[in-house]
Amino acid sequence: MLNRHTRLRTLAICAVPVVALLAVAGFAPLPFTVAQPGLTADVLGDVNGKPVITVSGAPVRKTSGQLRMTTIEATGPSENIDLGEVVDAWFRTDQAVMPRGSVYPSGGSDKAIEQHNLAEMKESQEDAAKAALSYLGEDPSKVKVELSLGDVGGPSAGLLFSLGIIDKLAGNGSGGDLTGGRVVAGTGTITADGTVGAVGGVPLKTQAARRDGATVFLVPKAECADAQVELPQGLQLIPVTTLKGAVSALESLQKGGPVPHC
């Protein structure tokens, strides 16, 4: 997402070809969605009265601090927005204009898209559990993990799920909390082998994280530049590429050692 001065510059450069389209575009629905900071949820806690992480087959430790997954909220896949809404969102720091196809898969009904997003979340949860148990050297046939986050869809909570499982089972490896008692937030997909992937919408997620008390934000390294756009004051970015690297960074942070930075 561009900063405000870049937006103004870009609009000035593009003004000549755009003016010819304004009369039509002003009355036509546009293929965009308007997004804003969404909810965050502590994966170490409960959502709707149910623990986000439930482990059986191994002792679970009591944790302090928080690991907050982050989301964005966007206009619906079949909701039409007009030029005025796009222009208004373009100049606001708490909203972003995104191509609809980058937020929702094309060619499906609202219900089909919802089911697609929930399926992505389920796959993400399964990979997160596999990655965490593999990192800890736990036997997945003996240690079972159930993850529940209500009706939130998509794969972007994978990294935080894995970190939450590790904190519940082992903490920082020295008996303490992986969070160090902090409110740590972040985003990122994860594969079963622990690779962290990019997600999109990071500038809005950092705003949601800081709004809900986070002082540290784990971001996929590939999205460092995006995360630095309008970064909220008091929020420290830590870029990560793997689950192992994320755990190491949090352990180093707790000890006052060096941590990666964007």
C-alpha positions in Angstrom: 0.0 0.0 0.0 1.4 3.4 -1.0 1.9 6.2 1.6 -0.2 9.3 1.2 2.4 11.4 -0.7 3.0 8.5 -3.1 -0.8 8.2 -3.6 -1.0 11.9 -4.5 1.9 11.6 -6.8 0.5 8.6 -8.5 -2.9 10.2 -8.9 -1.3 13.3 -10.5 0.6 11.2 -13.0 -2.5 9.2 -13.9 -4.9 12.0 -14.0 -5.1 12.6 -17.7 -6.2 9.1 -18.8 -8.4 8.8 -15.7 -10.4 11.9 -16.3 -11.9 10.6 -19.5 -13.3 7.6 -17.5 -14.8 9.4 -14.6 -18.2 10.1 -16.1 -18.7 6.4 -16.6 -16.9 5.1 -13.6 -18.8 7.4 -11.2 -21.9 5.4 -11.9 -20.6 1.9 -12.4 -19.7 -0.8 -9.9 -15.9 -1.3 -9.7 -14.0 -4.6 -9.3 -12.5 -3.6 -6.0 -13.1 -4.3 -2.3 -12.5 -1.9 0.6 -10.7 -3.4 3.5 -10.0 -2.2 7.1 -8.4 -3.6 10.2 -10.4 -6.6 11.5 -10.6 -8.6 14.7 -7.6 -10.1 16.4 -7.8 -13.2 18.6 -5.4 -14.6 21.2 -4.7 -18.2 20.2 -3.6 -19.0 23.7 -7.1 -18.0 25.0 -10.8 -18.6 24.2 -13.0 -17.5 21.3 -16.8 -17.7 21.8 -16.2 -19.6 25.1 -14.1 -22.3 23.5 -10.3 -22.7 23.7 -8.6 -21.9 20.5 -6.1 -24.6 21.1 -7.0 -27.9 22.8 -4.2 -30.6 23.3 -4.7 -34.2 24.4 -2.0 -36.8 24.9 0.5 -34.5 26.5 0.7 -32.1 29.5 -0.2 -28.5 28.8 1.4 -25.6 30.6 -0.3 -22.5 31.8 0.7 -19.5 29.7 0.9 -15.8 30.2 1.1 -13.1 27.6 -0.8 -13.3 24.3 -0.3 -14.5 20.7 -2.8 -12.6 18.7 -3.7 -13.6 15.1 -4.8 -10.7 13.0 -7.4 -10.2 10.2 -8.8 -7.7 7.8 -12.5 -6.9 7.2 -13.5 -6.3 3.6 -16.6 -5.5 1.7 -18.4 -8.6 0.6 -17.6 -10.5 -2.6 -20.9 -9.5 -4.2 -21.1 -6.0 -2.7 -20.6 -3.3 -5.3 -18.6 -0.2 -4.5 -18.6 2.9 -6.5 -15.9 5.5 -7.4 -16.7 7.7 -4.4 -16.1 4.9 -2.0 -12.9 4.0 -3.7 -11.6 7.5 -3.6 -12.6 8.0 0.0 -10.8 4.8 1.0 -7.7 5.6 -1.1 -7.0 8.7 1.0 -7.6 7.1 4.4 -4.9 5.4 6.4 -7.3 3.0 8.1 -8.7 1.6 4.9 -7.2 0.1 1.7 -8.6 -0.5 -1.8 -7.7 -4.0 -3.0 -8.6 -5.8 -6.2 -11.6 -8.1 -5.4 -9.7 -11.0 -6.9 -6.9 -10.6 -4.4 -9.3 -11.0 -1.5 -11.9 -13.5 -2.8 -11.7 -16.3 -5.3 -13.6 -15.5 -8.5 -16.4 -17.3 -10.1 -18.3 -18.4 -7.0 -21.3 -17.4 -4.9 -20.9 -15.8 -1.5 -21.7 -19.2 0.1 -19.1 -21.0 -2.1 -16.5 -18.4 -1.2 -17.2 -18.7 2.5 -16.9 -22.5 2.2 -13.6 -22.0 0.3 -12.2 -19.7 3.0 -13.2 -22.1 5.8 -11.6 -25.0 3.9 -8.4 -23.0 3.7 -8.5 -22.3 7.4 -9.0 -26.0 8.1 -6.0 -27.0 6.0 -4.0 -24.2 7.6 -4.9 -25.6 11.1 -3.8 -29.1 10.1 -0.5 -27.8 8.7 0.1 -25.6 11.8 -0.4 -28.6 14.1 1.9 -30.8 12.0 4.6 -28.1 11.9 4.4 -27.4 15.7 4.5 -31.1 16.7 7.4 -31.8 14.2 9.3 -28.9 15.7 8.8 -30.3 19.2 9.6 -33.8 18.2 6.2 -35.0 19.3 4.5 -38.1 17.9 1.3 -36.9 16.1 -0.3 -40.3 16.6 -0.1 -39.7 20.4 -0.4 -36.0 20.8 -3.6 -34.6 19.3 -4.3 -30.9 18.6 -7.7 -29.4 18.0 -7.9 -25.8 16.7 -11.0 -23.7 16.7 -11.5 -20.1 15.7 -15.2 -19.8 15.1 -16.2 -18.7 11.6 -12.9 -17.0 10.7 -11.7 -18.2 7.3 -8.4 -18.2 5.3 -4.9 -19.5 5.9 -3.2 -16.5 7.4 -3.3 -17.6 11.1 -1.1 -20.6 10.5 2.1 -19.2 12.0 0.3 -18.0 15.1 -1.4 -21.4 15.6 1.9 -23.2 15.5 3.5 -20.8 18.0 0.5 -21.2 20.3 0.8 -25.0 20.2 4.5 -24.7 21.0 3.9 -22.3 23.9 1.2 -24.5 25.3 3.4 -27.6 25.2 6.9 -26.3 25.8 7.1 -22.6 26.2 10.5 -21.1 25.4 12.4 -24.3 26.2 13.5 -23.0 29.6 10.2 -23.3 31.4 9.1 -19.7 30.6 6.5 -18.3 28.2 7.4 -17.9 24.5 5.8 -14.5 24.6 7.8 -13.3 27.6 4.5 -12.0 29.0 4.1 -9.7 26.0 1.2 -9.2 23.6 2.7 -10.6 20.4 0.7 -10.4 17.2 1.4 -11.5 13.7 0.4 -13.1 10.5 1.6 -15.6 8.0 0.7 -18.9 6.4 2.6 -22.0 7.3 3.3 -25.3 5.7 3.7 -28.7 7.4 7.5 -28.3 7.2 7.4 -24.9 9.0 7.9 -22.5 6.1 6.2 -19.2 6.6 4.4 -17.6 3.7 3.1 -14.1 2.7 -0.6 -13.2 3.2 -1.5 -9.7 2.1 -3.3 -6.9 4.0 -0.3 -6.5 6.4 -0.5 -2.7 6.9 -4.1 -3.1 8.1 -3.2 -6.0 10.3 -0.5 -4.0 12.1 -3.1 -1.4 12.9 -5.4 -4.1 14.3 -2.6 -5.5 16.3 -1.5 -2.2 17.9 -5.2 -1.3 18.6 -5.5 -4.5 20.6 -2.4 -4.0 22.7 0.4 -5.7 20.7 4.0 -4.4 21.0 5.6 -7.0 18.7 4.4 -8.1 15.3 5.7 -11.2 13.4 5.6 -10.6 9.6 6.6 -12.8 6.7 9.9 -11.4 5.6 8.7 -10.9 2.0 6.2 -8.4 3.3 8.5 -6.3 5.4 8.2 -3.3 3.1 4.4 -3.5 3.2 4.4 -3.7 7.0 6.5 -0.6 7.3 3.9 1.5 5.5 2.1 3.6 8.2 3.5 1.3 10.9 1.8 2.2 14.2 4.0 3.8 16.8 5.2 1.3 19.5 4.9 -1.8 17.4 8.2 -3.7 16.7 8.4 -5.7 13.5 10.2 -9.0 13.4 10.5 -10.6 10.0 10.3 -14.4 9.8 10.7 -17.1 7.1 10.3 -20.3 9.2 8.6 -21.4 12.4 12.1 -22.2 13.9 13.2 -18.7 13.1 10.1 -17.2 14.7 10.6 -19.2 17.9 14.3 -18.2 18.0 13.5 -14.6 17.5 11.0 -14.6 20.4 13.4 -16.4 22.7 16.1 -13.9 21.8 13.7 -11.0 22.4 12.9 -12.3 25.8 16.6 -12.5 26.7 17.3 -9.0 25.4 19.4 -10.3 22.5 19.4 -9.3 18.9 16.4 -10.0 16.8 15.8 -9.7 13.0 14.4 -6.5 11.8 12.9 -5.2 8.6 
